[in-house]
Amino acid sequence: MILGTFSLANQITEIIVRGNELLFHEGGMITSVDGIRFSKAGVLKEFPDLKDNEDWKKQAIIRLKEHIKKMNSEMEAMNYVKDELTKQGYTPLFMQRAGFRPVKWQ
């Protein structure tokens, strides 16, 4: 299990990668990928073929889950999430592996 801590303005978000599972912890609640908010513009930028699909959000979630499952390790998945969140303006703060001490992102 790897825990990543990120900040956006004054909001702290924690991302948990456990095997092939991706969880988000924010404001005292833990949610799976199914519960996160997507902007349609961002989804269409990544997946232009979903433009006319009424279930665009559901399809984007399925594709994200499949992409995470294809990754070889938890660290590879966490680095992918870090890169994507950094593009959205989040600042990576700490990473914690398997209950060890948190370390700053490098």
C-alpha positions as CSV (number, residue, x, y, z in Angstrom):
1,M,0.0,0.0,0.0
2,I,1.2,3.5,-0.9
3,L,-0.3,6.7,0.4
4,G,0.3,10.0,-1.4
5,T,-0.6,13.3,0.1
6,F,-1.3,16.3,-2.2
7,S,-2.5,19.9,-1.7
8,L,-4.6,22.2,-3.8
9,A,-4.9,25.7,-2.2
10,N,-5.8,24.9,1.4
11,Q,-7.3,21.5,0.6
12,I,-5.4,18.2,1.5
13,T,-6.2,15.1,-0.6
14,E,-4.7,11.7,0.1
15,I,-4.5,9.0,-2.6
16,I,-4.2,5.4,-1.6
17,V,-2.9,2.7,-4.1
18,R,-3.5,-0.8,-2.8
19,G,-2.7,-3.4,-5.3
20,N,-4.8,-2.5,-8.4
21,E,-7.2,-0.4,-6.3
22,L,-7.2,3.4,-6.3
23,L,-8.8,5.2,-3.4
24,F,-9.2,8.9,-2.5
25,H,-9.3,10.3,1.0
26,E,-10.6,13.8,1.4
27,G,-12.5,15.5,4.2
28,G,-12.7,12.4,6.4
29,M,-14.3,10.3,3.6
30,I,-12.6,7.5,1.6
31,T,-14.0,6.9,-1.8
32,S,-13.2,4.7,-4.8
33,V,-12.6,6.1,-8.3
34,D,-16.4,5.8,-8.8
35,G,-17.0,8.7,-6.4
36,I,-14.6,11.3,-7.8
37,R,-15.6,14.3,-9.9
38,F,-14.7,14.5,-13.5
39,S,-15.0,17.5,-15.8
40,K,-16.4,16.7,-19.2
41,A,-13.8,18.9,-20.9
42,G,-11.0,17.0,-19.2
43,V,-12.4,13.6,-20.1
44,L,-12.9,14.7,-23.7
45,K,-9.3,15.9,-23.9
46,E,-8.1,12.4,-22.8
47,F,-10.8,10.4,-24.6
48,P,-12.2,12.4,-27.6
49,D,-14.3,9.4,-28.7
50,L,-16.6,9.9,-25.7
51,K,-17.9,13.2,-27.1
52,D,-21.4,12.0,-28.1
53,N,-21.6,9.3,-25.5
54,E,-24.3,9.9,-22.8
55,D,-22.4,7.6,-20.3
56,W,-19.1,9.5,-20.8
57,K,-18.4,9.6,-17.0
58,K,-19.0,5.9,-16.5
59,Q,-16.8,5.0,-19.5
60,A,-14.0,7.3,-18.3
61,I,-14.1,5.6,-14.9
62,I,-13.9,2.1,-16.5
63,R,-11.0,3.2,-18.7
64,L,-9.1,4.6,-15.7
65,K,-9.6,1.4,-13.7
66,E,-8.4,-0.7,-16.6
67,H,-5.3,1.6,-17.0
68,I,-4.4,1.2,-13.3
69,K,-4.8,-2.6,-13.5
70,K,-2.3,-2.7,-16.4
71,M,0.4,-1.1,-14.3
72,N,3.1,-3.4,-13.0
73,S,3.5,-2.0,-9.5
74,E,1.8,0.2,-6.9
75,M,4.7,2.7,-7.3
76,E,4.1,2.9,-11.0
77,A,0.4,3.6,-10.4
78,M,1.2,6.3,-7.7
79,N,3.6,8.0,-10.1
80,Y,0.9,8.1,-12.8
81,V,-1.5,9.6,-10.3
82,K,1.1,12.1,-9.2
83,D,1.8,13.2,-12.7
84,E,-1.9,13.6,-13.5
85,L,-2.7,15.6,-10.4
86,T,0.4,17.8,-10.9
87,K,-1.0,18.7,-14.3
88,Q,-4.3,19.8,-12.6
89,G,-2.4,22.1,-10.1
90,Y,-2.0,19.8,-7.1
91,T,1.2,20.0,-5.2
92,P,2.7,16.6,-4.1
93,L,3.6,16.7,-0.4
94,F,4.4,13.3,1.0
95,M,4.5,9.6,0.1
96,Q,4.2,6.8,2.6
97,R,4.9,3.1,1.7
98,A,3.4,0.3,3.7
99,G,3.2,2.2,7.0
100,F,6.8,3.4,7.0
101,R,7.6,7.1,7.7
102,P,6.3,9.6,5.2
103,V,9.0,11.0,2.9
104,K,8.8,14.2,0.7
105,W,8.2,13.7,-3.0
106,Q,11.3,14.1,-5.1
